[in-house]
Amino acid sequence: MSKATDFRYNTGATRVPWAAVGENYNVNDLMEIIKFLMQGEGPEYEEAVKAVKAQVEKLDKISTPPGKLSLASKVEAAEEAANAYLGTDTSTFVTNATAGFEIAYKYANLKPGDEVIVPAITFIATMAYPLSVGAKLVFADVDPVTINMDPADVARKITSKTKMIVPVHIGGYPVVMDPIMELAKKTRYNRSRRCRTRIRRNV
């Protein structure tokens, strides 16, 4: 008997079942993926495919679908591996970058009127949450070679209302983070100093 997980894959007995994460799959779907990745032709190939399908069908009868993408033991193991590689202790895998961005924005306590510097070339997820809370997006130009955020233009776009700088790694090219981090530290320091000044004036 298949072991139950804490994840409900479908909404239940509905006219059109809906997969909560990804898509429903079956043995034939998996076989199509195998044949796509391992292509061939001829009697010997077809015989081997039939043998693999028989084993996949056997596995299907005793296996279970994956658990929650954010809680299953495999994800926890991946987080631990990421922590070991990065030298951190707080890696958290989420379902997509949109969720990750929202967590970061909420953690930064983003509010209406705050300015967020984002790259001029990015996905809508970078901008969705700031717009939803009334923050202002400020677009920084990109480096023509990497198509990533240009630190020099970021420096030009910083104002007293800048709350966040959001670099996005595009197409496998990582952003040059050192100058971005230096700008972020200066911006945080300046905001903190202005805040202390306002408090002293009010007192």
N, C-alpha and C positions, 0 to 999 in steps of 0.2 A: 504494500500500500504506500502511496506517495506521502511523503511528509508534508504537513501543512506549513505555510509560511505566514508571516504577519502582513502579507501584501495581497490585496484583492485585485486580481488582474482585470476583471471585468466588472461592469456595473450590475450584472446579474442577468436574470432571464428576461431580457428586453428583446424587442423586435429586431433591433440592430445593436448587437453587443459592442460596447465601447472599451477599448483598451486604455487603462489609466496611464500607462507609460509605454511608449513604443507601439508596436503592433502585435496582434496575435500571430502566432506562428505554429506550424505543424511539421511533420516529418518531410512532406513534399517541399515545403519552403526551404528547410535546411538542406535538402538534397540539391535544390537548384543553386544554392550558394556554393555548395561543395563542387558541383559541376562547373560553375562559373570560374571558381578559383583554380580548379584542377581540370583543365580541358583536355579532351582527347577524342579519339574515334576508333572504330574497329571492334571486332568481337571481344578481344581481350579487355579492352577498356569498358565495354558495356557489362561484361561479366563482373568486373571489379566493382563497378557502380552498384550493381544489384547486391553484391555481398555487403558493401558498406551500408546500403539502405536497410538491409535485414538487421544489421547491428544497431543502426539508429532507431529503428522501430522497437527493438528490444529495450534500448536505453529509454525511449520515450515512455514505456510502461512503468518504469521504476524511478523516474526522475521527477523533479518539480521545477516550475518556472522560477526565475530569479526573485529574490525578496526585494524589499524597498531599496531603491537606488541610493538613498542617503543613509541607510541603517544596516544593510546586510554586512555579514562578516568579511566578504571579499572587499567591500569598499573600505571597511575599517583597516584591513590589512594594507590596502593601497595608501590610505592616509598615513599609516605608520611608516611605510616605506618612503613616502614623500617627506615626512618629518626627519627621518634619518638622513636623507639626501640633502635637504635644505638646512639642517641644523635648527629646526623649529620644533614646537610642540603643539601647534594649534591648527594644523592643516585640516580643512573641512571640504570634502567633495560635495558638490551640489549638482542638480540635474542639468543645469546649463549656465551660461554666462549671465543671462538675464537675472536669474536668481542671485548669483554672486554679486552683481552690481547693486541690486536692491539691498542686500545685506550690508554692503560697504557704505552705501549712501545713508541708510538708517543709523548705522554705527557712528557715522560722522555727524548725525543730528542735522541733516540738511533741512533748511527752512526757506520759506518764501523770501525772495530778495537776495539770497546767497548766489554767488556766481560760481559756476563750475566750468573749468577749462577742459575742453575735449578736443580730440583731433578732428580735423576737417573731413577726414575719410575714416568712417567707422560704421558699425552696425547700429540700428535703431535702439537696441537694448542699452547702449551707453547713455542715451538721452531720455529714455522713457520716464524713469523715476524722477529726475530733476524737474521735468516739465509737469509731472503730475502733482508736485507739491508747490509749484510756483517759483522755482529757482530759475535763474537766468543762465542760458548756455552761452559760452564764449568759445568760438572755434579758433584753435591754433592751426597755423599752416603746417604742412608736412614736408619732411625731407624728400627731395625728388628721387633719391636713390633707394631708400628703404620704404618710402610711403608712410613712415611713422612720424609721430609728433616731433616737431622741431623745437628743441629746448630754447633756442634764441627767440623764436616767436612767442613761446610760452612766457618768457621773461617780459616781453613787451605787453602782454595781455593781462598781467597781474594788476589788480587794483585793491583798494581797501576792502572790497566786498568779496574777494576771492576766498572761497571756502574749501574748494577741492581742485586738484589737478588730476585728471584721469587719463593716463597713457593706455593705449591699446596696441598690443603686438599684432601686426598685420602680416598675413601670408607667410608665417614662419620666420619673419624678421623681427627679433626682439628690439624694443625701444632702448636707446642708450639711457639707462636709468640714473647714472650718477649725477649728471647735471639737473635732471628732473627732481631728484631727491633733495639736492642742495636748494633748489628754488622752493620746494615744499617746506623745508625746514625754515628758510628765511621768512616765508609767508606766514607760517605758524607763529614764529617769534614776533613778527611785526603785529599780528592780530592780538597776541597776548599782551604786548606792550601797550597797544591802543586801548585794550580793555581795562588794564590797570590805570591808565591815565583818566579814563572816563569815570572810574570808580572814585579816584581821588578827588576829581572835580565835583562829583555829586555829594561827597562827604564835606 
